[in-house]
Amino acid sequence: MRHLLSAADLSREEAITILDTAATMAATQSRAIKKLPALRGLTVVNLFFEDSTRTRISFEAAAKRLSADVINFAAKGSSVSKGESLKDTAQTLQAMGADAVVIRHSASGAPHRLATSGWIDAPVVNAGDGMHQHPTQALLDAFTMRRHLMPEAGTGAGLDGKRVVIVGDVLHSRVARSNVDLLHTLGAEVTLVAPPTLLPIGASTWPCRISYDLDTTIAEQAPDAIMMLRVQRERMSSAGGGFFPSAAEYSRRYGLDAARFEALPGHALIMHPGPMNRGLEISARAADSDRSTIVEQVGNGVAVRMAVLYLVLAGNEGTPS
């Protein structure tokens, strides 16, 4: 695997290889000494044109636990804020000897441009681009589901036949797009639930079902996992887009409240990519329940990102142990 740009680019075999490698990485993190020497002497650059403390710290922890050197490059306060282009920044990183670049950018397609431009000769990992893709988030979500829903399956397992419901602001969510792509590849059955105004044009062509009614979907699908997407409060007013009448109306129809939580199958996982709006898209009862994997997802993200960095930089040398 040279780059990781989109969940849609991954074959089933590649996705399962990442999940299996992540399982190995996760096992090493229970040791007293968590560091592995796999990437010693290599430099990973976190190139973040968008703020994201959670994702940046996760990638930084992953790289450091593999013994790589890490350079965090934030666009704010840098030459980028003075007008430097992506090309100029990439050529600067090339001159500095970056061995891999993790990029988050507000423009959809920026990681692909960086990977295919010839500006830099290093693997590129997409940490989120615009409203397009967030492949490592989808991988950590799938890793979490596989660990809980198929604990006896072992290595080589996908998510065949598992039912996953994704609810909320699909229109602006790169997490939703990436999860639909990856979960379909792994054999899961995905249903998107959202108001019509929060579904993108063309969603009907995606490999999933679409519903506008959360209660009906829960009753008919009996999901194995339900993922609540973050509602962006700035989009609630007319000035911000007017995608639904009010927060209260959204929560009434699409929030995972106590009644909907009770209606879910007893084994169903409660998931959220974070950060959460408690009381809006998810109730405290659901978020804090023993079936919630929301905190675990953060920890699993480090193992998955360790696997991705290892595979793009040293994957031909075998899985470390």
N, C-alpha and C positions, 0 to 999 in steps of 0.2 A: 504494500500500500504506500503510494508516494505522497498523496495529499488526502485530507478529509475535508471536502467542501460542501457536501450535501448528503443527507441521509438517503436520498433517492439514488445516489451513485453506488451505494453498497449492495453487493449481491448477498444472498442469504449466507453463503459460506463466509464472506468477509465479515458480515455483521456478527455471526456466531463466533468467529475467531476473536473478534474484539471482546465479546462478552465472556468467552472462556478465559482470555488473557486477563481481563479485569477480575475474574474470580480468583485467579492466582495472585494477582496484585493485592486484592482485598485480604487474602489469607496472610500475606506478609505483614499487613498493618496491625495485626494483633500481637506481633512480637514486641519485645522490650525495645529492640533497635529496629526502627521502621525503614531506615535507609537501605537502598539497594545500589550497587555500583554500576548498574547497566548503562547509564548515560554519562559517566564520569568523563570530564574533559570536553563535553559538548555544551553549547550555549543556546538556550531557548529564549526568544524575545516575545514578550506579551505586548502586542501592538494594539492598543485600545483607543479607537477614535470615538468611542461611546463610553460613558460611565457604566461600570458594572463591577462593584466591589466583590460580589459573591462569585461570579465566574472567574474574575481575574485571580482572586486568592486561591480558588480551587485549582486552576492551572499552575499557579506558582507553587503550591504545595505538592502537586503531582510531579512537577519537574524536579524540585529539590529532593523529594523522596527517592528519585531515580539518580540522584547525585549530579544532576546537570547544574550549570550556572544559569541564573535567570536575570534578564534585564527587563524591567517594566518600563514601557514607553507609553506615556499618556499624551494625547494630542493637546489637551489644554495646557497652556504655558510652554509649549514646545514650538519648534519651528513651523509645525503644521498650522498653529494658530496665527502664524505670520504669513501664511500663504503657500507654504511648501506643499507640493503635490505628492500623491501616493507614490508616483514613480521616483521622485527625488528621495523620499523617505526610504523606499525599498533599496535604492542604490546605496544609500548611506549604511543601511543594515548589512548589505552584501559586503561593503568595504570593511565593516567591523567584524565580519566573520560569523554572522548568525548561522547556526546549524538548522534551526527550525523557527518558524514564525507563527504565532497564534494571533489571529486578527479578529477584532470586533469592529464593525463599521456600520454607520447608519445607511449606507447605500447598498441596496440589494445587488449582489454580483461582485462586490469589491474583492472578496477573497479569491474568486475565480479569476478575476483580472490579474491579481497579484501572482497567482500560481502559474498562469499561462502566458504572461507577458514577456518572460525572459529577463525581467529586471533583477531577479534574485534566483540563485540556484540553491534553493532550500525547500524542504517540505512546508506546506502551508496548511494550517488547521483553522477551520472556520469556527469562531467562538460566538457567532451571531451576526447576520448581515441583514439590515433593514427588516422588512417583513417577510423575508425569504426563507432562511434556514438556520437551525441551531442544532447541528447533528449530535454533538456530545450530550446535549440535554435529552434528546430522544434515546440515545444509547444508555444513559444512566437510568432513565425511566424504564426502559426495557429490561435492564439488568435487575432493577428492583422488583419488577413484576415476575421475572423468571425465578428469582430467589424465593419469592413467597408462594407463587402459584404452581411452580413445578420443582419443589425442593428435592425430589427423588430422581429427577431426569438426568442430572449430571451434565458433563460436557457434551457439546454437540446439539443441545436442545434448542428449539425455537419457542414460539408461543402459540403453536398450532391449536386452533379452535377456541382460544381464550377470547372473551368478549370485553372490549374496552370502550367506555363512553367518555368522550371529551366534550366539556361544556363551557360555553362562554364566548369571549371575544375572539372568534376564529379569524375575523377579518384582519386584525393587526398582529396576529400571533405566529411568529416563526416556530414556536414550540409545537403548535397544532400541526402545521404543515410537515415538520420533520417527523413527528410521531405517527401521523397517518402513513407516510412513506415507509418508515422503518417497521412499524407494527404489521403492516400489510406484507412486507417482505418476510417477516418472521412467522407469518401464518395466522395472525390474530384477526378478529373481526371487529372493525372500528365503526363507531357511530358518532357523528358530530351532532351536538345539540346547541342551537343558538337561535336568537331572533333573526329573521330574514335580513335585517339591516346590518348584522354582524357576521354575515357569511360573504366571502369574496366571490366575485364573478368567476365562474368556471369551477367552483367547488363541486358541482354535480358530476364533473369528470374525474374527480379524485377516487381512489380505490377504497371507498367507505360509504356507509349509509348516512343520510342527513335527516334530521328530525327537528321540529320546532317545539316539541312538547316533552319536557323532561320527565314528568310523571308517567306518561305513557311509555317512554323509552325504558325507564327503570322497571316498570311492570312487565313489559314484553321481552326485554333483552336479558334481564337478570344478570347484570354485568359482573365480571370478575374483578374489574377495577374501574373506578370513576375518577377522572382527572378534571379538576376545576381550574379554569384559566383565570388569570388576574384581570379584573376590570380596571381599566384606567380611568380614574376619577375625572381627569381633565377632559375626557370625551363626553361627559354627561350633559353639559350645557349646550345650548344651540350653537354658541360660539365655538365650542369644542367639537361639534359634529352632530349632536342631537340624534344619537343612534338608538336611544330608547327614552321613554318619557321621563323617568326618574329613577333614582337609586332604589327606592322602595318597590317600585313596579318591577324592576329587574330582579331584585332579590326574591320577590314573591313568585315569579315565574321560573327563574333559572338558578336560584341559590340553593345550595345544599344545606337546607335547614334540618331541624331535628326530625320532622315527619319524614322527609325524604331519606334521611340517614337510616331511620328505622325500617323503611321500605326496601332497602338494599339487602341482597343476600348476606348471610352472616359472615361469609368469608371475604366479601368484597373489600378491596384495598381502596383507601381514600388518598388521593394523590393531588399535589399542587406544585408547580414549578417554582413558586415564590417570586417575590414577596406576596404575602396574603393580605387581602382586605377582609378581616374578620367581620362577620355580621353582614357582609354584602354578598360575595359569591360563595362563602363558606361560613358555617356557624362554628362557634367555639367547641360545641359538642362533637362535631365531625372532625375538626382539625386536631383536637386533643385526644381522640379516642384511641383505643389500643389497636385499631385497624388502620390508623393513619401512618403513612410512610414518609410524611413530609420532611421530618428531620433526617430520617435515614437516607432520603434521596440526596441530601447535601453530602453526607459522608460517602455514599456510593459514587458521587461525582468525582471525587478524588481518585478512586480506584479505576474508574472508566477512563479518566484523562491520563492517568499513568499508562494504561494499556495503549491508548491512542498514540501518545508520544513515543512510547517504546516501539510500537509497530512501525511508525513512519521513520524512526531514526535507527533502529537496531533490530528490526523484526526478523531479518534473515539469519540471526545468530541463535534463534531458539528462545523459548520462554524462560525467563529467569525463575529461580526458586529460592 
